Amino acid sequence: MQSDLPTSSQVATHSVGARPEVRAFWTGPQLSPYEELSLRSFIAGGARVLLYSPNRKLRVPEGVELVDAAEILSGEVHSFTFADGVRSPALHSDLFRYLAIQRHGGWYADLDIVLVAKEMPRSKVYLAWESEKLVNGAVMTFPATSPFISAAIEEAWKLLPEAGPGAPLSKRISIGPELVTRLAQDYALDLHVRPRSAAYEITYDEIPSLFDPSLRDELDERVSKSDFVHFWNEIWRRVRIPQNYGPPAGSFLDGLFQRFGMEFADDGRLSMDTISVWFQERNALDQLRWRLRTELLPRNALDEAIAQARGDRPRVIYSLAKELPRESNMTRTRIAMAPQNLRSFWHGETIGAYQLLCFRSFVERGHSVELFTFEPHLDLPGWITRRDAAEILPRERVLRHLPEHGKMAVNADLFRLALLHRLGGWWIDPDVVLLRSELPAADIWLSGPSEFGAISTAALKLPAAHPALTDALILAGSREDEMEDGGNAGGSLLTQTLATNRMMGALQSPGLVSPISWFDVARLFDPAQTVSVAKELDGKSFLDLHHEVWLRAGVPTFLGPPRGSFLDRLFQRHQLGLTFATEMEFGDVRRWFAHMYACLRAKNPMDGKLASAPARAASDA
């Protein structure tokens, strides 16, 4: 592990001979197997590979040289936001490639490019058509002194301000393929651009075929004379294909992984059926959005599309979050005799269906929810009261940019403590469901210890300025610099200060908040356990969905829960007025959780708490 990234001049002291040099850029979390596949392919082709990143702790394959990205382009990452909220660092990558080639010359490749030829093409200039109209620069080479690259840099800096968050897709490609295509024509290179088959034989609308075992031979034949294969990672990101899982066994992608010495366990793979459904539903939803000229699809989306097709007068399209049905479920839910106010926090440009489900479970029973956020344009339903998080703490104390990880650290624990200390009352995490109408009336309500030995911060109530909160807030403030990734210190700090204030005897049973433990979350997705889960939850106050476990396992929260599961039952009870693109299959969910627990057990072999959960999940799988 490196504590400081070297510069390319320091790296250059290695003996490199006449090997071609390939440069790439990465910002974000650790490399997935697919990015590692890309890097390995260039190493196998005899290239010297330099990966530029702001992440000082990025793990890279053997033979790859990690270099400080600030040597080429420092400062914040220039990102583009798609209309559905998905962010992409493509703008930064486009500018970075031009600057890297201008300084060093040689090859630049995105990490969704795989070298399938035996060696790098022997050419001083390399570009390839991606279609009849566009030249793509996902993999390219030019001399350092090329006027083409100088012009690309000059144009990119001009266009960059117009292509940021909120800009149309046309602005995004204006600094990438569109710019490369225009300059290739301006500098009379268009006749020398390689054909599409050289690098983009498999087009972006053929991505599902990469996963299809029945098409492997066909794809192998098609790319047999290609130099490269492009995975079109932007599309994967928009479809939200989890890249921590391997492809189906026997697929074209699986063949590439085998070729470069990478293997996956059976429970660590995606299924072809799942991939097919995701793309089919994505295509259908895209068509509906286009027809209705809306980004959020309402429950009556199909009716609206049919009405437009018939020439009927279009009706108003309502936002999923703003107009939710009330007539049916309000009559089935008993209203609390003593409604209370609850507070929570959210960071992000959009709020998901599962979080809305949780908040809805409180509001339907007559309670009120105040959601604190730093996002001024967060689309919230009218039944949630928006509060400015800056009332409690400055943004910079809660949100901290971590360039080495390519993400924003959210210190929600510090915010929770500060909010309770100032305002007191109820706090709920956004992944907590209310299971009964009445909330405990006591001024102090805490539960624990959890399976990890700390009190639960998912749902708690304390008076403002309580001594335990004051002590915990002082401790949290002294440790802010240590909490680079947000951490989970809130529960442990409160546990410590409650013990100091001799309040541990006041704790309620942890089962009142977390009746389904951190290690049993998969049961909520299992249709076969719906009845048994419902019986276990009878009489409980809250249900912690443990969203952290979902994130660790890569559960795609844009999909609905498996049909017939307890989670599905919750959505039926607390209707949100939306229709998911499709539902998850429990077989897939089970594999995701089993794989996650197995990875945790491998990292922490001595942790007894992890021993049984992976075994249970794996045996079910």
C-alpha positions as CSV (number, residue, x, y, z in Angstrom):
1,M,0.0,0.0,0.0
2,Q,1.4,3.4,-0.9
3,S,1.2,6.4,1.4
4,D,2.1,8.9,-1.3
5,L,1.5,8.6,-5.0
6,P,4.7,9.0,-7.1
7,T,4.9,11.3,-10.1
8,S,5.4,9.9,-13.6
9,S,9.0,11.2,-13.5
10,Q,9.7,9.1,-10.4
11,V,8.0,6.1,-11.9
12,A,10.0,6.6,-15.1
13,T,13.2,5.5,-13.3
14,H,12.1,2.0,-13.9
15,S,13.5,0.1,-16.8
16,V,10.9,0.3,-19.5
17,G,12.7,-0.3,-22.8
18,A,10.7,0.4,-25.9
19,R,7.4,-0.8,-24.5
20,P,4.3,1.2,-25.5
21,E,2.9,3.3,-22.7
22,V,-0.8,3.3,-21.9
23,R,-2.2,5.9,-19.5
24,A,-5.6,5.8,-17.8
25,F,-7.5,7.7,-15.2
26,W,-9.6,6.5,-12.3
27,T,-11.6,8.3,-9.6
28,G,-14.1,6.6,-7.4
29,P,-14.1,3.5,-5.2
30,Q,-11.8,0.5,-5.5
31,L,-11.5,-1.0,-9.0
32,S,-14.1,-3.5,-9.9
33,P,-13.1,-6.8,-11.6
34,Y,-14.0,-5.2,-15.0
35,E,-11.6,-2.3,-14.6
36,E,-8.9,-4.8,-13.5
37,L,-9.6,-6.9,-16.6
38,S,-8.9,-3.8,-18.7
39,L,-5.6,-3.1,-17.0
40,R,-4.5,-6.8,-17.1
41,S,-5.2,-6.9,-20.9
42,F,-2.7,-4.1,-21.6
43,I,-0.1,-5.7,-19.3
44,A,-0.5,-9.0,-21.1
45,G,-0.1,-7.1,-24.4
46,G,3.4,-6.0,-23.4
47,A,2.5,-2.4,-22.5
48,R,3.7,-0.3,-19.6
49,V,0.5,0.8,-17.8
50,L,0.3,4.0,-15.7
51,L,-3.0,4.5,-13.8
52,Y,-3.5,8.1,-12.7
53,S,-5.7,8.5,-9.6
54,P,-6.2,10.9,-6.6
55,N,-6.7,7.8,-4.4
56,R,-3.4,7.1,-2.6
57,K,-4.7,3.7,-1.4
58,L,-6.1,2.4,-4.7
59,R,-5.3,-1.3,-5.1
60,V,-4.1,-2.0,-8.6
61,P,-3.1,-5.3,-10.4
62,E,0.5,-6.4,-10.4
63,G,2.5,-4.5,-13.1
64,V,0.3,-1.4,-13.0
65,E,2.1,1.8,-11.9
66,L,0.0,4.1,-9.8
67,V,0.6,7.8,-10.4
68,D,-0.8,11.0,-8.8
69,A,-3.5,12.4,-11.0
70,A,-2.7,15.9,-9.9
71,E,0.4,15.8,-12.0
72,I,-1.9,16.0,-15.1
73,L,-5.1,17.7,-13.8
74,S,-5.6,18.9,-10.2
75,G,-8.7,20.2,-8.5
76,E,-12.3,18.9,-8.4
77,V,-13.5,16.2,-10.7
78,H,-15.7,17.6,-13.5
79,S,-18.8,15.4,-13.6
80,F,-21.8,15.2,-15.8
81,T,-25.3,14.3,-14.4
82,F,-27.7,12.3,-16.6
83,A,-31.3,13.3,-16.4
84,D,-32.1,10.3,-14.2
85,G,-29.7,11.5,-11.6
86,V,-26.8,9.2,-12.4
87,R,-23.4,11.1,-12.2
88,S,-20.5,10.4,-14.5
89,P,-16.9,11.5,-14.4
90,A,-16.7,11.3,-18.2
91,L,-16.1,15.1,-18.6
92,H,-13.0,14.9,-16.4
93,S,-11.8,11.8,-18.2
94,D,-12.2,13.5,-21.6
95,L,-10.1,16.5,-20.6
96,F,-7.6,14.3,-18.7
97,R,-6.8,12.2,-21.8
98,Y,-6.0,15.2,-23.9
99,L,-3.7,16.7,-21.2
100,A,-2.0,13.4,-20.6
101,I,-1.2,12.8,-24.2
102,Q,0.0,16.4,-24.7
103,R,2.4,16.0,-21.8
104,H,3.7,12.5,-22.5
105,G,2.5,11.3,-25.9
106,G,1.5,7.7,-26.4
107,W,-1.7,5.8,-25.6
108,Y,-4.7,6.7,-23.4
109,A,-7.4,4.2,-22.7
110,D,-10.6,4.2,-20.7
111,L,-10.9,1.4,-18.2
112,D,-13.8,-0.1,-20.1
113,I,-11.5,-0.9,-23.0
114,V,-9.9,-4.3,-23.3
115,L,-7.0,-5.2,-25.6
116,V,-8.0,-8.4,-27.4
117,A,-5.2,-8.3,-29.9
118,K,-1.9,-10.0,-28.9
119,E,-0.1,-6.6,-28.7
120,M,-0.8,-2.9,-29.0
121,P,-1.2,-1.6,-32.6
122,R,2.0,-0.2,-34.0
123,S,0.8,3.3,-34.9
124,K,1.7,6.9,-33.9
125,V,-1.9,7.9,-34.4
126,Y,-4.9,5.8,-33.5
127,L,-8.6,6.6,-33.5
128,A,-11.6,4.5,-34.5
129,W,-15.2,5.1,-35.7
130,E,-17.9,4.1,-33.2
131,S,-20.6,4.6,-35.7
132,E,-21.1,6.1,-39.2
133,K,-21.1,9.6,-37.7
134,L,-18.9,9.6,-34.6
135,V,-15.3,8.9,-33.9
136,N,-14.7,7.7,-30.3
137,G,-11.6,8.6,-28.2
138,A,-12.1,5.9,-25.6
139,V,-8.7,4.5,-26.8
140,M,-6.4,6.7,-28.7
141,T,-2.7,7.6,-29.3
142,F,-1.0,10.7,-30.6
143,P,2.5,12.2,-30.4
144,A,2.9,14.8,-27.6
145,T,3.4,17.6,-30.1
146,S,0.2,16.9,-32.1
147,P,-1.8,20.0,-33.0
148,F,-4.9,17.8,-32.9
149,I,-4.4,17.3,-29.1
150,S,-3.6,21.0,-28.5
151,A,-6.8,22.0,-30.3
152,A,-8.8,19.4,-28.3
153,I,-7.5,20.9,-25.0
154,E,-8.3,24.5,-26.1
155,E,-11.9,23.5,-27.2
156,A,-12.5,21.3,-24.1
157,W,-11.7,24.2,-21.7
158,K,-14.1,26.4,-23.6
159,L,-16.9,23.8,-23.6
160,L,-16.5,22.5,-20.1
161,P,-18.6,25.1,-18.2
162,E,-21.6,24.4,-20.5
163,A,-21.4,20.6,-19.9
164,G,-21.7,20.4,-16.1
165,P,-24.6,19.1,-13.9
166,G,-28.0,19.8,-15.5
167,A,-26.7,20.1,-19.0
168,P,-28.3,18.0,-21.8
169,L,-26.5,14.9,-23.1
170,S,-25.5,16.8,-26.3
171,K,-23.3,19.0,-24.1
172,R,-21.7,15.9,-22.6
173,I,-20.6,14.4,-25.9
174,S,-19.5,17.9,-27.2
175,I,-16.3,17.5,-25.2
176,G,-15.9,13.8,-26.1
177,P,-16.8,12.0,-29.3
178,E,-18.4,15.0,-31.0
179,L,-15.2,17.1,-30.4
180,V,-12.9,14.2,-31.5
181,T,-15.0,13.7,-34.7
182,R,-15.0,17.4,-35.6
183,L,-11.2,17.8,-35.1
184,A,-10.5,14.6,-37.0
185,Q,-12.2,16.3,-40.0
186,D,-10.5,19.7,-39.4
187,Y,-7.1,18.1,-39.4
188,A,-7.8,15.7,-42.3
189,L,-7.5,12.6,-40.1
190,D,-10.9,11.2,-40.9
191,L,-9.6,9.1,-43.8
192,H,-7.0,7.6,-41.4
193,V,-9.5,6.7,-38.6
194,R,-9.7,3.0,-38.1
195,P,-13.0,1.2,-39.0
196,R,-15.6,0.5,-36.2
197,S,-14.5,-3.1,-36.1
198,A,-11.1,-2.1,-34.8
199,A,-12.3,-1.1,-31.4
200,Y,-16.1,-0.8,-31.3
201,E,-17.3,-3.9,-33.1
202,I,-19.7,-4.6,-30.3
203,T,-21.9,-1.5,-30.1
204,Y,-23.6,0.0,-27.0
205,D,-27.0,-1.4,-27.9
206,E,-25.5,-4.9,-27.9
207,I,-24.3,-4.9,-24.3
208,P,-26.6,-7.7,-23.2
209,S,-24.9,-10.0,-25.7
210,L,-21.7,-9.7,-23.8
211,F,-23.4,-11.6,-20.9
212,D,-25.2,-14.2,-23.1
213,P,-23.4,-17.6,-23.1
214,S,-25.3,-18.6,-26.3
215,L,-23.6,-15.7,-28.2
216,R,-20.1,-16.2,-27.1
217,D,-18.9,-18.0,-30.2
218,E,-20.5,-15.4,-32.5
219,L,-18.8,-12.5,-30.6
220,D,-15.5,-14.3,-30.5
221,E,-15.6,-14.6,-34.3
222,R,-16.7,-10.9,-34.7
223,V,-13.8,-9.5,-32.7
224,S,-11.2,-12.0,-33.9
225,K,-9.5,-9.3,-36.0
226,S,-10.2,-6.4,-33.6
227,D,-7.6,-4.5,-31.6
228,F,-9.9,-3.7,-28.7
229,V,-13.4,-4.3,-27.3
230,H,-15.4,-1.5,-25.6
231,F,-17.7,-2.3,-22.7
232,W,-19.6,1.0,-22.8
233,N,-19.4,1.5,-19.1
234,E,-21.6,4.6,-19.2
235,I,-24.5,2.4,-20.2
236,W,-23.7,-0.1,-17.5
237,R,-23.8,2.7,-15.0
238,R,-27.1,4.0,-16.1
239,V,-28.7,0.5,-16.1
240,R,-27.0,0.1,-12.7
241,I,-25.4,-3.2,-13.4
242,P,-23.5,-4.1,-10.2
243,Q,-19.8,-4.5,-11.3
244,N,-18.7,-6.3,-8.2
245,Y,-20.2,-9.5,-9.6
246,G,-18.8,-11.6,-12.4
247,P,-20.6,-12.3,-15.7
248,P,-22.6,-15.5,-16.4
249,A,-20.4,-18.6,-16.8
250,G,-19.6,-19.3,-20.5
251,S,-20.3,-15.8,-21.7
252,F,-18.0,-13.7,-23.9
253,L,-17.1,-11.7,-20.8
254,D,-16.4,-14.8,-18.9
255,G,-14.0,-15.9,-21.7
256,L,-12.1,-12.6,-21.4
257,F,-11.8,-13.0,-17.6
258,Q,-10.5,-16.6,-18.1
259,R,-8.0,-15.4,-20.7
260,F,-6.5,-13.0,-18.3
261,G,-6.5,-15.2,-15.3
262,M,-9.5,-14.0,-13.4
263,E,-12.2,-16.4,-11.9
264,F,-15.5,-16.0,-10.0
265,A,-17.3,-18.2,-7.5
266,D,-20.7,-19.4,-8.7
267,D,-22.5,-17.3,-6.1
268,G,-20.5,-14.3,-7.2
269,R,-22.0,-14.1,-10.7
270,L,-24.9,-12.3,-12.4
271,S,-27.4,-14.3,-14.2
272,M,-28.3,-13.8,-17.9
273,D,-32.0,-13.7,-17.1
274,T,-31.5,-10.8,-14.7
275,I,-29.4,-8.9,-17.2
276,S,-32.0,-9.4,-19.9
277,V,-34.9,-8.2,-17.7
278,W,-32.9,-5.1,-16.6
279,F,-32.2,-4.0,-20.2
280,Q,-35.8,-4.8,-21.4
281,E,-37.3,-2.8,-18.6
282,R,-34.8,0.0,-19.0
283,N,-35.6,0.3,-22.8
284,A,-39.4,0.3,-22.1
285,L,-39.1,2.9,-19.4
286,D,-36.9,5.1,-21.6
287,Q,-39.5,4.9,-24.3
288,L,-42.2,5.9,-21.9
289,R,-40.2,8.8,-20.6
290,W,-39.6,10.0,-24.1
291,R,-43.3,9.8,-25.0
292,L,-44.4,11.5,-21.8
293,R,-41.6,14.1,-21.7
294,T,-41.0,13.4,-18.1
295,E,-38.1,11.9,-16.0
296,L,-40.3,10.4,-13.2
297,L,-42.9,7.9,-14.3
298,P,-46.3,8.1,-12.5
299,R,-48.6,5.2,-11.8
300,N,-50.7,6.1,-14.8
301,A,-47.8,6.3,-17.2
302,L,-49.2,3.6,-19.5
303,D,-52.6,5.2,-19.5
304,E,-51.0,8.5,-20.4
305,A,-49.0,6.9,-23.3
306,I,-52.1,5.2,-24.6
307,A,-54.0,8.5,-24.4
308,Q,-51.4,10.3,-26.4
309,A,-51.3,7.5,-29.0
310,R,-55.1,7.9,-29.5
311,G,-54.7,11.7,-29.8
312,D,-56.5,12.3,-26.5
313,R,-55.8,15.6,-24.8
314,P,-52.7,14.9,-22.6
315,R,-53.4,15.1,-18.9
316,V,-51.0,16.5,-16.3
317,I,-48.2,14.1,-15.4
318,Y,-47.7,14.2,-11.6
319,S,-44.4,13.6,-9.7
320,L,-44.1,10.4,-7.9
321,A,-43.1,12.1,-4.8
322,K,-45.7,14.9,-4.8
323,E,-49.0,13.3,-5.4
324,L,-49.4,10.0,-3.6
325,P,-52.7,8.2,-3.2
326,R,-54.3,8.4,0.2
327,E,-57.8,7.1,0.0
328,S,-57.2,3.4,0.3
329,N,-54.4,2.9,2.8
330,M,-55.5,5.8,5.1
331,T,-58.7,3.8,5.8
332,R,-56.7,0.7,6.7
333,T,-54.2,2.4,9.0
334,R,-55.1,3.4,12.6
335,I,-54.2,7.0,13.3
336,A,-52.1,7.6,16.4
337,M,-54.0,9.1,19.4
338,A,-50.9,11.1,20.4
339,P,-49.1,12.1,17.1
340,Q,-45.4,13.0,17.5
341,N,-42.8,14.8,15.4
342,L,-39.8,12.9,14.1
343,R,-36.6,14.2,12.4
344,S,-34.1,12.7,10.0
345,F,-31.4,13.6,7.6
346,W,-30.8,13.0,3.9
347,H,-27.9,13.7,1.5
348,G,-28.3,13.2,-2.2
349,E,-29.9,14.6,-5.3
350,T,-32.8,12.2,-5.2
351,I,-34.5,10.2,-2.4
352,G,-35.3,6.5,-3.1
353,A,-38.6,4.6,-3.0
354,Y,-37.5,2.6,0.0
355,Q,-36.7,5.7,2.1
356,L,-40.1,7.2,1.1
357,L,-41.7,3.9,2.2
358,C,-40.1,4.3,5.6
359,F,-41.2,7.9,6.1
360,R,-44.7,7.1,4.7
361,S,-45.2,4.5,7.4
362,F,-44.9,7.3,10.1
363,V,-47.0,9.9,8.2
364,E,-49.9,7.6,7.5
365,R,-50.3,7.0,11.2
366,G,-50.6,10.7,11.8
367,H,-47.1,11.5,12.8
368,S,-45.1,14.3,11.2
369,V,-41.6,14.0,9.6
370,E,-39.1,16.7,9.2
371,L,-36.2,15.9,6.8
372,F,-33.0,18.0,7.1
373,T,-31.0,18.3,3.9
374,F,-28.4,20.5,2.3
375,E,-29.9,19.9,-1.1
376,P,-32.1,22.8,-2.1
377,H,-33.7,21.1,-5.1
378,L,-34.4,17.7,-3.5
379,D,-37.8,16.6,-4.8
380,L,-39.9,15.7,-1.7
381,P,-43.6,14.9,-1.2
382,G,-45.8,17.4,0.4
383,W,-46.2,15.2,3.5
384,I,-42.6,15.6,4.4
385,T,-41.4,18.9,5.8
386,R,-38.1,20.1,4.4
387,R,-35.7,21.7,6.8
388,D,-32.3,23.3,6.0
389,A,-29.5,21.1,7.5
390,A,-27.4,24.3,7.8
391,E,-29.7,25.3,10.7
392,I,-27.9,22.6,12.7
393,L,-24.3,22.4,11.3
394,P,-22.4,24.0,8.5
395,R,-22.3,21.9,5.3
396,E,-18.5,21.5,5.5
397,R,-18.6,19.8,8.9
398,V,-21.1,17.2,7.7
399,L,-20.0,16.7,4.0
400,R,-16.4,16.2,3.2
401,H,-15.0,15.6,-0.2
402,L,-12.5,12.7,-0.3
403,P,-10.5,13.1,-3.6
404,E,-8.5,10.0,-2.9
405,H,-11.7,8.0,-2.8
406,G,-13.6,10.0,-5.4
407,K,-16.7,10.4,-3.2
408,M,-18.3,12.6,-0.5
409,A,-18.0,11.4,3.1
410,V,-21.2,12.1,5.1
411,N,-20.8,12.4,8.8
412,A,-24.4,11.6,9.6
413,D,-23.5,10.5,13.1
414,L,-22.2,14.0,14.0
415,F,-25.3,15.6,12.5
416,R,-27.6,13.3,14.5
417,L,-25.9,14.1,17.7
418,A,-25.9,17.9,17.0
419,L,-29.6,17.9,16.0
420,L,-30.7,16.0,19.1
421,H,-28.6,18.2,21.3
422,R,-30.2,21.3,19.9
423,L,-33.8,20.3,19.3
424,G,-34.3,17.0,21.2
425,G,-37.2,14.7,20.5
426,W,-37.3,11.7,18.1
427,W,-34.7,10.8,15.6
428,I,-35.3,8.2,12.9
429,D,-32.9,6.9,10.2
430,P,-34.3,6.9,6.7
431,D,-34.4,3.1,6.6
432,V,-36.7,2.6,9.6
433,V,-40.3,1.5,9.2
434,L,-43.0,2.2,11.9
435,L,-44.9,-1.0,12.6
436,R,-47.6,0.3,15.0
437,S,-49.6,3.5,15.3
438,E,-48.4,4.8,18.7
439,L,-44.9,5.9,19.4
440,P,-43.5,5.5,23.0
441,A,-44.5,8.6,25.0
442,A,-41.5,8.7,27.3
443,D,-39.0,11.6,27.1
444,I,-36.1,9.2,26.8
445,W,-36.3,6.1,24.6
446,L,-33.2,4.1,23.6
447,S,-32.7,0.5,22.6
448,G,-29.7,-1.8,22.7
449,P,-27.2,-3.1,22.8
450,S,-27.2,-4.4,19.2
451,E,-25.3,-7.4,17.9
452,F,-22.3,-5.1,17.7
453,G,-22.5,-4.1,21.3
454,A,-23.7,-0.5,20.8
455,I,-27.1,1.2,21.3
456,S,-29.2,1.6,18.1
457,T,-29.2,5.0,16.5
458,A,-31.9,4.0,14.0
459,A,-34.7,5.3,16.3
460,L,-34.1,7.1,19.6
461,K,-35.5,9.9,21.7
462,L,-33.7,12.3,24.1
463,P,-34.4,15.7,25.5
464,A,-32.4,18.7,24.1
465,A,-29.0,19.4,25.8
466,H,-29.1,16.0,27.6
467,P,-25.8,15.4,29.4
468,A,-25.2,12.2,27.4
469,L,-25.7,14.1,24.2
470,T,-23.4,16.9,25.3
471,D,-20.6,14.4,26.2
472,A,-21.1,12.5,22.9
473,L,-21.0,15.7,20.9
474,I,-17.8,16.8,22.5
475,L,-16.2,13.4,21.8
476,A,-17.5,13.4,18.2
477,G,-16.1,16.9,17.6
478,S,-12.7,15.9,18.9
479,R,-12.6,13.0,16.4
480,E,-14.0,14.7,13.2
481,D,-10.6,14.5,11.4
482,E,-10.5,10.8,12.0
483,M,-13.9,10.1,10.4
484,E,-12.8,10.3,6.8
485,D,-15.3,7.9,5.4
486,G,-18.2,8.9,7.6
487,G,-17.8,6.0,10.0
488,N,-20.4,4.6,12.3
489,A,-19.3,6.1,15.5
490,G,-22.7,7.6,16.7
491,G,-23.8,4.4,18.4
492,S,-20.5,3.7,20.1
493,L,-20.1,7.3,21.3
494,L,-23.6,7.4,22.8
495,T,-23.0,4.0,24.4
496,Q,-19.9,5.3,26.0
497,T,-21.5,8.5,27.3
498,L,-24.7,6.7,28.5
499,A,-22.5,4.4,30.5
500,T,-20.7,7.4,32.0
501,N,-24.1,8.9,32.9
502,R,-25.3,5.5,34.3
503,M,-28.2,5.2,31.9
504,M,-27.5,1.8,30.4
505,G,-30.2,0.3,32.6
506,A,-32.8,2.4,30.8
507,L,-32.3,0.7,27.4
508,Q,-35.2,-1.0,25.7
509,S,-34.7,-4.4,24.1
510,P,-32.8,-4.1,20.8
511,G,-35.5,-6.2,19.2
512,L,-38.0,-3.3,19.4
513,V,-36.0,-1.5,16.7
514,S,-34.0,-4.3,15.0
515,P,-36.2,-7.4,15.3
516,I,-34.5,-8.6,12.1
517,S,-30.8,-8.5,12.7
518,W,-28.0,-7.2,10.5
519,F,-27.2,-10.7,9.5
520,D,-30.8,-11.8,8.6
521,V,-31.8,-8.9,6.2
522,A,-32.2,-11.4,3.3
523,R,-35.3,-12.7,5.1
524,L,-37.2,-9.5,4.3
525,F,-36.7,-10.3,0.6
526,D,-37.7,-14.0,0.8
527,P,-41.3,-14.7,-0.2
528,A,-41.2,-18.0,1.6
529,Q,-40.6,-16.3,4.9
530,T,-43.2,-13.5,4.7
531,V,-45.6,-15.1,7.2
532,S,-42.9,-16.0,9.7
533,V,-41.4,-12.6,9.5
534,A,-44.8,-11.0,10.0
535,K,-45.4,-13.1,13.1
536,E,-42.0,-12.1,14.5
537,L,-42.7,-8.4,14.0
538,D,-46.1,-8.5,15.6
539,G,-46.1,-6.1,18.6
540,K,-42.8,-4.5,17.7
541,S,-42.5,-0.7,17.3
542,F,-39.9,-0.4,14.5
543,L,-38.2,-2.3,11.7
544,D,-34.6,-1.3,10.8
545,L,-34.1,-2.3,7.2
546,H,-30.3,-2.0,7.7
547,H,-29.7,-0.2,4.4
548,E,-26.0,-0.4,5.0
549,V,-26.2,-4.1,4.4
550,W,-28.0,-3.5,1.1
551,L,-25.2,-1.1,0.0
552,R,-22.5,-3.6,0.9
553,A,-24.2,-6.4,-1.0
554,G,-24.9,-4.2,-4.1
555,V,-28.7,-4.6,-3.9
556,P,-30.2,-2.4,-6.7
557,T,-32.7,-0.2,-4.9
558,F,-34.2,1.1,-8.1
559,L,-35.9,-2.3,-8.5
560,G,-38.9,-3.5,-6.5
561,P,-38.6,-6.2,-3.9
562,P,-39.3,-9.8,-4.8
563,R,-43.1,-10.3,-5.3
564,G,-44.7,-11.8,-2.2
565,S,-41.9,-10.8,0.1
566,F,-42.4,-8.9,3.4
567,L,-41.0,-5.8,1.7
568,D,-43.5,-6.2,-1.1
569,R,-46.2,-6.4,1.5
570,L,-45.0,-3.1,3.0
571,F,-45.2,-1.4,-0.3
572,Q,-48.8,-2.7,-0.8
573,R,-49.7,-1.4,2.7
574,H,-48.1,2.0,2.3
575,Q,-48.8,2.8,-1.3
576,L,-46.5,5.3,-2.9
577,G,-48.1,5.6,-6.2
578,L,-45.2,4.3,-8.2
579,T,-44.5,1.2,-10.2
580,F,-41.1,-0.3,-10.2
581,A,-39.5,-1.1,-13.6
582,T,-39.3,-4.7,-12.4
583,E,-38.9,-6.8,-9.3
584,M,-35.8,-8.5,-8.0
585,E,-35.7,-12.2,-8.0
586,F,-35.0,-13.7,-4.6
587,G,-32.4,-16.1,-6.0
588,D,-30.3,-13.1,-7.1
589,V,-30.8,-11.3,-3.8
590,R,-29.8,-14.4,-1.9
591,R,-26.6,-14.7,-3.9
592,W,-25.7,-11.0,-3.4
593,F,-26.0,-11.3,0.4
594,A,-24.2,-14.7,0.5
595,H,-21.3,-13.2,-1.5
596,M,-21.2,-10.1,0.7
597,Y,-21.1,-12.1,3.9
598,A,-18.5,-14.4,2.5
599,C,-16.3,-11.4,1.6
600,L,-16.7,-10.0,5.1
601,R,-15.8,-13.4,6.6
602,A,-12.7,-13.6,4.5
603,K,-11.6,-10.2,5.6
604,N,-12.4,-10.8,9.3
605,P,-11.8,-14.6,9.8
606,M,-11.6,-14.2,13.6
607,D,-14.9,-12.3,14.0
608,G,-17.3,-14.7,15.5
609,K,-20.4,-12.6,14.7
610,L,-19.8,-13.1,11.0
611,A,-19.3,-16.9,11.2
612,S,-22.9,-18.0,11.2
613,A,-24.4,-15.4,8.8
614,P,-22.3,-16.3,5.8
615,A,-22.9,-19.9,6.5
616,R,-26.7,-19.5,6.7
617,A,-26.8,-17.4,3.5
618,A,-24.5,-19.7,1.6
619,S,-26.5,-22.8,2.6
620,D,-29.7,-21.2,1.5
621,A,-28.1,-20.3,-1.8
